Amino acid sequence: MTYVIAEPCVDVLDRACVEECPVDCIYEGGRMLYIHPDECVDCGACEPVCPVEAIFYEDDVPAEWADYTRANVDFFDDLGSPGGASKTGKVAKDDPMVAALPPMGEDH
């Protein structure tokens, strides 16, 4: 795991990070984006373009969002490593923690 997408992304799904990612490792779930821990090359290109500041280096994830590190890993349990988000398209699921959240938006 290198970079993690946390709660500010829930129900926002801006996708600026997806466009910036050189290795296509940011996948779209139903309510948020997830970084594949095995496909990320730790380049950091995604972090500065996120308009809601939802992307953190794994060691810098704020304590209140620590569970998002696990969520970014667990999202790929069934999906595996498809070798790029563009091959997969939007995945109609989320980590159970994310799925259970009330509706959110940019101003949460």
C-alpha distances in whole Angstrom, upper triangle without the diagonal:
4,6,8,11,14,17,19,18,20,23,23,21,22,20,20,17,17,20,18,15,17,14,15,12,13,14,17,18,21,21,18,15,11,9,8,4,7,9,7,9,9,12,12,15,14,14,18,20,18,22,21,18,16,13,11,9,7,10,12,12,16,17,18,15,13,13,12,8,10,11,9,8,11,13,12,14,17,16,14,13,16,16,16,16,20,21,20,21,21,20,23,20,18,16,19,19,19,22,24,24,27,27,26,26,26,28,26
4,7,10,13,17,18,17,20,23,22,20,20,18,18,15,16,18,16,13,15,13,14,11,12,15,18,19,22,21,18,15,12,9,9,6,9,10,7,8,6,9,9,12,12,11,15,17,16,20,19,16,14,10,9,6,5,8,10,11,15,16,18,15,14,15,12,9,12,13,10,11,14,15,15,17,20,19,17,15,18,17,16,17,20,22,21,22,22,21,24,22,20,18,21,20,20,23,25,24,27,27,25,25,24,26,25
4,7,10,14,14,14,16,19,18,16,17,15,15,12,13,16,14,12,14,13,13,10,10,13,15,17,20,18,15,12,9,7,9,8,11,11,7,9,7,9,8,10,9,8,12,13,12,16,15,12,10,7,6,4,5,9,9,9,13,15,16,13,12,13,11,9,12,12,9,11,14,14,15,17,20,19,18,16,18,17,16,16,19,21,20,20,20,20,22,20,18,17,20,19,18,21,23,22,24,24,22,22,21,23,22
4,6,10,11,11,13,16,16,14,15,14,15,12,13,16,15,13,16,15,15,11,10,12,13,14,17,15,12,10,7,6,9,8,12,12,10,12,11,13,11,13,10,9,13,14,12,15,13,11,8,6,5,6,6,9,9,7,11,13,13,10,9,10,7,6,9,9,7,9,12,12,13,16,19,17,17,16,18,18,17,16,19,21,19,19,18,18,20,18,15,13,17,15,14,17,19,18,21,21,19,19,18,20,19
4,7,8,7,9,12,12,11,12,12,13,10,12,15,14,13,17,16,15,12,9,11,11,12,14,12,8,7,6,7,10,11,15,14,12,15,13,15,12,13,10,9,12,13,10,12,11,9,5,5,7,9,9,12,11,9,11,13,13,9,10,11,7,8,10,9,7,11,13,12,14,17,19,17,18,18,19,19,17,15,18,20,19,18,16,16,18,16,13,12,15,13,12,15,17,15,18,17,15,15,14,17,15
4,6,6,8,11,11,12,13,14,15,13,15,18,18,17,20,20,18,16,13,13,13,13,14,12,9,9,9,10,13,14,18,18,16,18,16,18,15,16,13,12,14,15,11,13,10,9,5,6,8,11,10,13,11,8,9,11,10,6,8,8,5,8,10,9,9,12,14,13,16,18,20,20,20,20,22,22,20,18,21,23,21,20,18,18,18,16,13,12,14,11,10,13,15,13,15,15,13,13,13,14,13
4,5,5,9,10,11,13,15,16,15,17,20,20,20,23,23,21,18,15,15,14,13,14,10,8,10,11,13,16,17,21,21,19,22,20,21,18,19,16,14,16,16,12,13,10,10,7,9,11,14,14,16,14,11,10,12,9,7,10,10,7,11,12,10,11,15,15,14,18,20,22,21,23,23,24,25,23,20,23,25,23,21,18,18,18,16,12,12,13,10,8,12,12,10,12,12,9,10,10,12,9
4,6,8,8,9,11,13,14,13,16,18,18,19,22,23,21,19,15,16,14,14,15,11,9,10,12,14,18,19,23,22,20,22,20,21,18,18,14,13,14,14,10,10,6,7,5,9,11,15,16,17,15,12,12,14,12,10,13,13,11,14,16,14,14,17,18,17,20,23,24,23,25,25,26,26,23,21,23,25,23,21,19,19,19,18,15,15,16,14,11,14,15,12,13,12,9,8,7,9,7
4,6,5,6,8,10,11,11,12,15,16,16,20,20,18,16,12,12,11,11,11,8,6,7,9,12,15,17,21,20,18,21,19,20,17,16,13,12,14,13,9,9,7,8,6,8,12,15,16,18,16,14,14,16,14,12,14,14,11,13,15,13,12,16,17,15,17,20,22,20,22,22,22,23,20,17,19,22,20,18,15,16,16,15,12,13,15,14,10,13,15,12,13,12,9,8,8,11,10
4,5,7,10,12,14,14,15,18,19,19,23,22,20,18,14,13,11,10,9,5,5,8,10,14,17,19,22,22,20,23,22,23,20,20,16,16,18,16,13,13,10,12,9,12,15,18,18,21,19,15,16,17,15,12,15,14,11,14,15,12,13,16,16,14,17,20,21,20,22,22,23,24,21,18,20,22,20,18,15,15,14,13,10,11,13,11,7,9,11,9,10,8,6,7,9,11,9
4,6,9,12,14,15,15,18,20,20,24,24,21,19,16,14,11,10,8,5,6,9,13,16,19,21,24,24,23,26,25,25,22,22,18,18,19,17,14,13,11,14,12,15,18,21,22,24,22,19,19,21,18,16,19,17,15,18,19,15,16,19,19,16,19,22,22,21,24,24,24,25,22,19,20,22,20,17,14,14,14,13,11,13,15,13,10,10,12,10,10,7,6,5,8,11,10
4,6,9,11,12,13,15,17,18,22,22,19,18,14,14,11,11,11,8,7,9,13,15,19,21,24,23,21,24,23,23,20,19,15,15,16,14,11,10,8,11,10,13,16,20,21,24,21,19,19,21,19,16,19,19,16,18,20,17,16,20,20,18,20,23,24,22,24,24,24,24,21,18,19,22,20,17,14,16,16,15,14,16,18,16,13,14,16,13,13,10,8,6,6,10,10
4,6,9,10,10,12,14,15,18,19,15,15,11,10,8,9,9,7,6,6,10,13,16,19,21,20,19,21,21,21,18,17,13,14,15,13,10,10,10,12,10,12,16,19,20,23,21,19,20,22,20,17,20,19,15,18,19,16,15,18,19,16,18,21,21,19,22,21,21,21,18,14,15,18,16,14,11,13,14,14,13,15,17,17,13,14,17,15,16,13,11,9,10,13,14
4,6,8,9,10,12,13,17,18,15,15,12,12,10,12,13,11,9,9,12,14,17,20,23,21,19,21,20,20,17,15,12,13,13,10,8,8,9,11,11,12,16,19,21,23,21,20,21,23,22,19,21,21,18,20,22,19,17,20,22,19,20,24,24,22,24,23,22,22,18,15,16,19,18,15,13,16,17,17,16,18,21,20,17,18,20,18,19,16,13,11,10,14,15
4,5,5,7,9,10,13,14,12,12,9,10,9,12,13,12,10,8,11,12,15,18,20,17,16,18,18,17,15,13,10,12,13,9,8,9,11,12,12,12,15,18,20,23,21,20,22,24,23,20,22,22,18,19,21,18,16,19,20,17,19,22,23,20,21,20,19,18,15,12,12,16,15,13,12,14,16,17,16,18,21,21,18,19,22,20,21,18,16,14,13,17,18
4,5,5,6,9,12,14,12,13,10,12,12,15,17,15,13,11,13,13,16,19,21,18,16,18,17,15,13,10,8,10,10,6,6,8,10,11,12,11,15,17,20,22,21,20,22,25,24,21,23,23,19,20,23,20,18,21,23,20,21,25,26,23,24,22,21,20,16,14,14,18,18,16,15,18,20,21,19,21,24,24,20,22,25,23,24,21,19,16,14,18,19
4,5,5,6,10,11,10,10,8,10,11,14,16,15,12,9,11,10,13,15,17,15,12,14,13,12,10,8,4,7,8,6,6,9,11,11,10,9,12,14,16,19,18,17,19,23,22,19,20,21,17,17,20,18,15,18,20,18,18,22,23,20,21,19,19,17,14,12,13,17,17,15,15,17,19,20,18,19,23,22,19,21,24,22,24,22,19,17,16,19,20
4,5,5,9,9,7,8,6,8,9,13,15,15,12,9,10,10,12,15,16,13,12,14,14,13,12,10,7,11,12,10,10,12,14,14,13,12,15,16,18,21,21,19,22,25,24,21,22,22,18,18,20,18,15,17,19,17,17,21,21,18,19,17,16,14,11,9,10,13,13,12,12,14,17,18,17,19,22,22,19,21,24,23,24,22,20,19,18,21,22
4,6,8,10,8,11,9,11,12,16,18,18,15,12,14,13,15,18,19,16,14,15,16,14,13,10,8,12,12,9,11,13,15,16,15,14,17,18,21,24,23,22,25,28,27,24,25,25,22,22,24,22,19,21,23,20,20,24,24,21,22,19,18,16,13,11,11,14,15,14,14,17,20,21,21,23,26,26,23,24,28,26,27,25,23,21,19,23,24
4,6,9,9,10,10,13,14,18,20,20,17,14,14,13,15,17,18,15,12,13,13,10,10,6,6,9,10,8,10,13,15,15,15,13,15,16,19,22,21,20,23,26,27,23,24,25,21,21,23,22,19,21,23,21,21,25,26,22,22,20,19,17,14,13,13,17,18,16,17,20,23,23,22,24,27,27,24,26,29,27,29,27,24,22,20,24,25
4,6,6,7,7,11,13,17,20,19,16,12,12,10,12,13,14,11,9,10,10,8,9,6,6,10,11,10,11,15,17,16,15,12,14,15,17,20,19,19,22,25,26,22,23,23,19,19,21,20,16,18,21,19,18,22,23,19,19,16,16,13,10,10,11,14,15,15,16,18,21,22,21,22,25,25,23,25,28,27,29,27,25,23,22,25,25
4,6,8,10,13,16,19,23,23,19,16,15,13,13,15,14,11,9,9,11,9,10,8,9,13,14,13,15,18,20,19,18,16,17,17,19,22,22,22,25,28,29,26,26,26,22,21,23,22,19,20,23,21,19,23,24,21,20,16,16,13,10,11,12,14,16,16,18,20,24,24,23,24,28,28,26,28,31,30,32,31,28,27,25,29,29
4,6,9,11,15,18,21,22,19,15,14,11,10,12,11,7,7,7,10,9,11,10,11,14,16,16,17,20,22,20,19,16,17,17,18,21,22,22,25,28,29,25,25,25,21,20,21,20,17,17,20,18,16,20,21,17,16,13,12,9,7,9,10,12,14,15,17,18,22,22,22,22,26,27,25,26,30,29,32,30,28,27,26,30,30
4,6,8,11,14,18,19,16,12,11,9,9,12,12,8,8,10,12,12,13,11,11,14,16,15,15,19,20,19,18,15,17,17,19,22,22,22,25,27,27,24,24,23,20,19,20,19,15,16,18,16,14,18,18,15,15,12,10,8,5,6,7,9,10,11,13,15,18,19,19,20,24,24,22,24,27,27,29,27,26,25,24,28,28
4,6,10,13,16,17,14,10,8,6,5,8,9,6,6,9,11,11,12,12,10,13,16,15,15,18,19,18,16,13,15,15,15,19,20,19,22,24,24,21,20,20,16,15,16,15,11,12,15,13,11,15,16,13,12,9,9,8,6,6,9,11,11,12,13,13,17,17,16,17,21,21,19,21,24,24,27,25,24,23,23,26,26
4,7,10,13,13,10,6,6,5,6,10,11,9,8,11,12,13,12,12,9,12,15,13,12,15,16,15,13,11,13,14,15,19,19,17,20,22,22,18,19,18,14,14,15,13,10,12,14,11,11,15,16,13,13,12,11,11,8,6,9,11,11,10,11,11,15,14,14,15,18,19,16,18,21,21,23,22,20,20,19,23,22
4,7,10,11,9,6,5,6,7,11,13,11,11,15,16,16,16,15,13,15,18,16,15,17,17,17,14,13,16,17,17,21,21,19,22,23,23,19,19,18,14,15,15,13,10,12,13,9,9,13,13,10,12,11,10,11,8,5,8,10,8,8,7,8,11,11,11,12,16,17,15,16,19,19,21,20,19,19,19,23,22
4,7,8,6,4,6,9,11,14,16,14,15,18,19,19,18,17,14,16,19,16,14,16,16,17,14,14,17,19,19,23,22,20,22,24,22,19,20,18,15,16,16,13,11,14,14,10,11,15,14,12,14,14,13,14,11,8,10,12,9,7,5,6,8,9,9,12,15,16,13,13,17,17,19,17,16,16,17,21,20
4,6,5,6,7,11,12,15,17,16,17,20,21,22,21,20,17,18,21,19,17,18,17,18,15,15,18,20,20,23,23,20,22,23,21,18,19,17,14,15,15,11,11,13,12,8,10,13,13,11,14,15,14,16,14,11,13,14,11,9,6,5,6,5,5,9,11,13,10,10,14,14,16,15,15,15,17,20,19
4,6,8,10,14,16,19,21,20,20,24,24,25,24,23,20,21,23,21,18,19,18,19,16,18,21,23,23,26,25,22,23,24,22,19,20,18,15,18,17,13,13,16,15,11,13,16,15,14,17,18,18,20,17,14,15,17,13,11,7,6,5,5,6,9,11,12,9,8,12,12,13,12,13,14,16,19,18
4,7,10,14,16,19,21,21,20,24,24,25,22,22,18,19,21,19,16,16,15,16,13,15,18,21,21,24,23,19,20,21,19,16,18,16,13,16,16,13,13,16,15,12,15,17,17,16,19,20,20,21,19,16,17,19,16,14,10,10,9,8,7,9,11,11,7,7,10,10,11,9,9,10,13,15,14
4,7,10,13,16,19,18,17,20,20,21,19,18,15,15,18,16,13,14,12,13,10,12,15,17,17,21,19,16,18,19,17,14,16,14,11,13,14,11,10,14,14,11,13,16,17,16,18,18,18,19,17,14,16,18,15,13,10,10,11,10,7,9,12,11,8,9,12,11,13,12,11,11,12,15,14
4,7,10,13,15,14,13,17,17,17,16,15,12,13,16,14,11,13,12,13,10,10,13,15,16,19,18,16,18,20,18,15,16,15,11,12,14,11,9,12,13,10,12,15,16,14,16,15,15,16,13,10,13,15,13,12,9,10,12,11,9,11,14,14,11,12,16,15,17,15,14,14,14,17,17
4,6,9,12,11,11,14,14,16,14,15,12,13,16,15,13,16,15,14,11,10,12,13,13,17,16,14,17,18,18,14,14,13,9,10,11,8,5,8,10,7,9,12,14,12,13,13,13,14,12,10,13,15,13,12,11,10,13,11,9,10,13,13,11,13,16,16,18,18,17,17,17,20,19
4,6,9,8,7,11,11,12,12,12,10,11,15,15,13,16,16,14,11,9,11,11,11,15,15,14,17,19,19,15,15,14,11,10,11,10,6,8,11,9,9,13,15,13,12,11,13,12,11,10,13,15,13,14,13,13,16,14,13,12,16,16,14,17,20,19,22,21,20,20,20,22,21
4,6,5,6,10,11,13,14,15,13,15,18,18,17,20,20,18,15,13,14,13,12,16,17,16,19,21,21,17,16,15,12,11,11,11,7,7,10,8,7,10,12,10,9,8,10,9,9,9,13,14,12,14,14,13,16,15,13,13,17,17,16,18,21,21,24,24,23,23,23,26,25
4,6,6,9,9,13,13,15,14,15,19,19,18,22,21,19,16,13,13,11,10,14,15,15,18,19,20,17,15,15,12,9,10,11,7,6,10,10,9,11,14,12,11,9,12,12,12,13,16,17,16,18,18,17,19,18,16,15,18,18,18,20,23,23,26,26,25,25,25,28,26
4,6,8,10,13,15,16,16,17,21,21,21,24,24,22,19,16,16,14,13,16,19,18,22,23,24,21,19,18,16,13,13,14,11,9,12,12,10,12,14,12,10,8,11,10,11,13,16,16,16,18,19,18,21,19,18,17,21,21,21,23,26,26,29,29,28,28,28,31,30
4,6,9,11,13,14,14,16,19,19,19,23,23,21,19,16,16,15,15,18,19,19,23,24,25,22,21,20,17,15,16,16,12,11,14,13,11,14,15,13,11,8,9,7,8,10,13,13,14,16,17,17,20,19,19,18,22,23,22,24,27,27,30,29,28,28,27,30,29
4,6,8,9,11,10,12,16,16,16,20,20,18,16,13,13,11,12,15,16,16,20,22,23,20,19,19,16,14,15,15,12,12,15,14,13,16,18,15,14,11,13,11,10,11,14,16,16,17,18,18,21,20,19,19,22,22,21,24,26,26,29,28,27,26,25,28,27
4,6,8,10,11,13,16,17,18,21,22,20,18,14,14,12,13,16,17,18,22,24,25,22,21,22,19,16,18,19,15,15,18,18,17,19,21,19,17,14,15,13,12,14,17,18,19,20,21,22,25,24,23,22,26,26,25,27,30,29,32,31,30,29,28,30,30
4,6,8,10,10,13,15,16,19,20,17,16,12,11,8,10,12,13,15,18,21,23,20,19,20,17,15,17,18,15,15,19,19,18,21,23,21,19,17,18,16,15,16,19,21,21,22,23,23,26,25,23,22,26,25,24,27,29,28,31,30,28,27,26,28,28
4,6,8,9,11,13,14,18,19,16,16,12,12,10,13,15,15,17,20,23,25,22,21,22,20,18,20,21,17,18,22,21,20,23,26,23,22,19,20,17,16,17,19,21,22,22,23,24,27,27,25,25,28,27,26,29,31,30,32,31,29,27,25,28,28
4,5,6,8,10,11,15,16,13,13,9,9,8,11,13,13,14,17,20,22,19,19,21,18,16,19,19,16,18,21,20,20,24,26,23,22,20,21,19,17,17,19,22,22,22,22,23,26,25,23,23,27,25,24,27,29,27,29,28,26,24,22,24,25
4,6,7,8,10,13,15,13,13,10,11,11,15,17,16,17,20,23,24,21,21,23,19,18,21,21,18,20,23,21,21,25,27,24,23,21,21,18,16,16,17,21,21,21,21,23,26,25,24,24,28,26,24,27,30,28,30,28,25,23,21,24,25
4,6,6,7,10,12,10,10,7,9,10,13,16,15,15,17,21,21,18,19,20,16,16,19,18,15,17,20,19,19,23,24,22,22,19,20,18,15,14,16,19,19,18,18,20,23,22,20,21,24,23,21,23,26,24,26,24,22,20,18,21,21
4,6,6,9,10,7,8,5,7,8,12,14,12,12,14,18,19,16,17,19,15,15,18,18,15,18,21,20,21,24,26,24,24,22,23,21,18,17,19,23,22,21,21,22,24,23,21,21,24,23,20,23,25,23,25,24,21,19,17,19,19
4,6,8,10,8,10,8,10,11,15,16,14,15,17,20,21,19,20,22,19,19,22,21,19,22,25,23,24,28,29,27,27,25,26,24,21,20,21,25,25,23,23,25,27,26,24,24,27,26,23,26,28,26,27,25,22,19,17,19,20
4,6,9,8,10,9,12,14,17,19,17,17,19,22,22,20,21,23,19,20,23,21,19,22,24,23,24,27,29,26,26,24,24,23,20,18,19,23,23,21,20,22,25,24,23,24,27,25,22,25,27,25,26,23,20,18,15,18,19
4,6,5,7,7,10,13,16,18,15,15,16,19,19,16,18,20,16,17,20,19,16,20,22,20,22,25,27,24,25,24,24,23,20,18,19,22,22,20,19,20,22,22,20,20,23,22,19,21,23,21,22,20,17,14,12,14,15
4,6,8,10,13,16,19,21,18,17,17,21,20,17,20,21,18,20,23,21,19,23,25,23,24,28,29,27,28,27,27,26,23,20,21,25,24,22,20,22,23,23,21,22,24,23,19,22,24,21,21,19,15,12,9,12,13
4,6,9,11,15,17,19,16,14,14,17,16,14,17,18,15,17,20,18,17,21,23,21,23,26,28,26,27,27,27,27,24,21,23,26,25,22,20,22,23,22,19,20,22,20,17,19,21,18,18,16,12,10,7,9,10
4,6,8,12,14,15,12,11,12,15,14,12,15,17,14,15,19,17,16,19,22,20,22,26,27,26,27,26,26,26,23,21,23,26,25,23,22,23,24,23,20,20,22,20,17,20,22,19,20,18,15,13,10,12,12
4,7,10,12,14,11,9,10,13,13,10,12,13,10,12,15,14,12,16,18,17,19,22,24,22,23,23,24,23,21,19,21,24,22,21,19,19,21,19,16,16,18,16,14,17,18,16,17,16,13,12,11,13,12
4,7,9,12,9,8,11,14,14,11,12,14,10,11,14,13,11,14,17,16,18,21,23,21,22,20,22,21,19,17,20,22,21,20,19,20,21,20,17,17,20,18,16,19,21,19,21,20,17,16,14,16,16
4,6,8,6,5,8,12,13,10,11,13,10,10,13,14,12,14,17,17,19,21,24,23,22,21,23,22,20,19,22,25,24,23,22,22,24,22,19,18,21,18,17,21,22,20,23,22,19,19,17,19,18
4,6,5,7,10,13,15,12,12,14,12,10,13,15,12,14,17,18,19,21,24,23,22,20,23,21,20,20,23,25,24,24,24,24,26,24,21,19,22,20,20,23,25,23,26,26,23,22,21,22,21
4,5,6,9,11,13,11,9,11,10,7,10,12,11,12,15,16,17,19,22,21,20,19,22,21,21,20,24,25,24,25,24,23,25,23,20,18,20,18,18,22,23,22,25,25,23,23,22,24,22
4,6,9,10,13,12,10,13,12,10,13,15,14,15,18,19,20,22,25,25,24,23,26,25,24,24,27,29,28,29,28,27,29,26,23,21,23,21,21,24,25,24,27,27,25,25,24,25,23
4,6,9,11,10,9,13,12,11,14,16,15,16,19,20,22,24,27,26,25,25,27,26,25,24,28,30,29,28,27,27,28,26,23,21,23,20,20,24,24,23,25,25,23,23,21,22,20
4,6,8,6,6,9,8,8,11,13,12,14,17,17,19,21,24,24,24,23,26,25,24,23,26,28,27,26,25,24,25,23,19,17,19,17,16,20,21,19,21,22,20,20,19,19,17
4,6,5,6,10,10,10,13,14,15,17,19,20,22,24,27,27,27,27,29,29,27,26,29,31,29,29,27,26,27,24,21,19,20,17,17,20,20,18,20,21,19,19,18,18,16
4,5,5,8,10,11,13,14,15,17,19,20,22,24,27,27,27,28,30,30,29,28,31,33,31,31,28,27,28,25,21,18,19,16,16,20,19,18,20,22,20,21,20,20,17
4,6,8,9,11,13,13,15,17,18,19,22,23,26,27,27,28,30,31,29,28,31,33,30,30,27,26,26,23,19,17,17,13,14,17,16,14,17,18,16,18,17,17,14
4,5,6,8,10,10,12,14,15,16,19,20,23,23,24,24,26,27,25,24,27,29,26,26,23,22,23,20,16,14,15,11,11,15,15,13,16,17,15,16,16,16,14
4,5,6,8,9,11,12,13,15,18,19,22,22,22,23,25,26,25,24,27,29,27,26,24,23,24,20,17,14,15,12,13,17,16,15,18,20,18,20,20,20,17
4,5,5,6,9,10,11,12,15,16,19,20,20,21,24,25,24,22,26,27,25,25,22,20,21,17,14,11,11,9,10,13,13,13,16,18,17,19,20,21,18
4,5,5,6,9,10,10,13,15,17,17,18,19,21,22,21,19,23,24,21,21,19,18,18,15,12,9,11,9,9,12,13,13,16,17,16,17,18,19,16
4,5,5,7,9,10,12,14,17,17,17,17,20,20,20,19,22,24,21,22,20,19,20,17,14,11,13,12,12,15,17,16,20,21,19,20,20,22,20
4,5,5,6,8,10,11,14,15,15,16,19,20,20,19,23,23,21,22,20,18,19,15,12,9,11,10,11,14,15,16,19,21,20,22,23,24,21
4,5,5,6,9,10,13,13,14,15,18,19,18,17,21,21,19,19,17,14,15,12,9,6,8,7,8,11,12,13,17,18,17,19,20,22,19
4,6,6,7,10,12,12,12,13,15,16,15,14,18,18,16,17,15,13,15,12,10,8,11,11,10,13,15,16,19,19,18,19,20,22,20
4,6,6,7,11,11,10,11,14,15,15,15,19,19,17,18,17,15,16,14,11,9,12,13,13,15,17,18,22,22,22,23,24,26,24
4,5,5,8,9,10,12,15,17,17,16,20,19,17,18,16,14,15,11,9,7,9,10,11,13,15,17,20,21,21,23,24,26,24
4,6,7,7,9,11,13,15,14,13,16,16,13,14,13,10,11,8,7,5,9,10,10,11,14,15,19,19,19,21,22,25,23
4,6,5,5,7,9,12,12,11,15,14,12,14,13,10,12,10,10,9,12,14,14,15,18,19,23,23,23,24,25,28,26
4,6,6,9,12,14,15,15,18,17,15,17,16,13,14,12,11,10,12,15,15,16,18,20,24,24,25,27,28,30,28
4,6,9,11,14,15,14,17,16,13,15,14,11,12,10,11,11,13,16,16,16,19,21,24,25,26,27,29,32,30
4,6,7,11,11,11,14,12,9,12,12,9,11,10,11,12,15,17,17,17,20,22,25,25,25,26,28,31,29
4,6,9,11,12,14,13,11,14,15,12,15,14,14,14,17,19,19,20,23,24,27,28,28,29,30,33,31
4,5,8,9,12,11,10,13,15,13,16,16,16,16,20,21,21,22,25,26,29,29,28,29,30,33,31
4,6,7,9,7,7,11,13,12,15,16,17,18,21,23,22,22,26,27,30,29,29,29,30,33,32
4,7,9,8,9,12,14,14,18,18,19,20,23,25,24,25,28,29,31,30,30,30,30,33,33
4,6,6,7,9,12,13,16,17,18,19,23,24,22,23,27,27,29,28,27,27,27,30,30
4,5,5,6,8,9,13,14,15,17,20,22,19,20,24,24,26,25,24,23,24,27,27
4,5,5,9,11,15,16,18,20,23,25,22,23,26,26,28,26,26,25,25,29,29
4,6,10,11,14,16,18,20,24,25,23,23,27,28,30,28,28,27,28,32,31
4,7,7,11,13,15,17,20,22,20,20,24,24,26,25,25,25,26,29,29
4,6,9,12,14,17,20,22,19,19,22,23,24,23,23,22,23,27,27
4,6,9,11,14,17,18,16,15,19,19,21,19,19,19,20,24,24
4,6,8,11,14,16,14,13,17,18,20,18,19,20,22,25,24
4,7,11,12,15,13,11,15,16,17,16,18,19,21,24,23
4,7,9,11,10,8,12,13,15,15,17,18,21,23,22
4,6,8,6,6,9,11,13,13,14,16,18,21,19
4,5,5,6,9,10,14,15,15,18,20,22,19
4,5,5,6,9,12,14,16,18,21,22,19
4,6,5,7,11,13,14,16,19,20,17
4,5,5,9,10,11,13,15,17,14
4,6,8,9,11,14,17,19,16
4,7,9,11,15,18,19,16
4,6,8,11,14,15,12
4,6,10,13,13,11
4,7,11,11,10
4,7,8,6
4,6,6
4,6
4
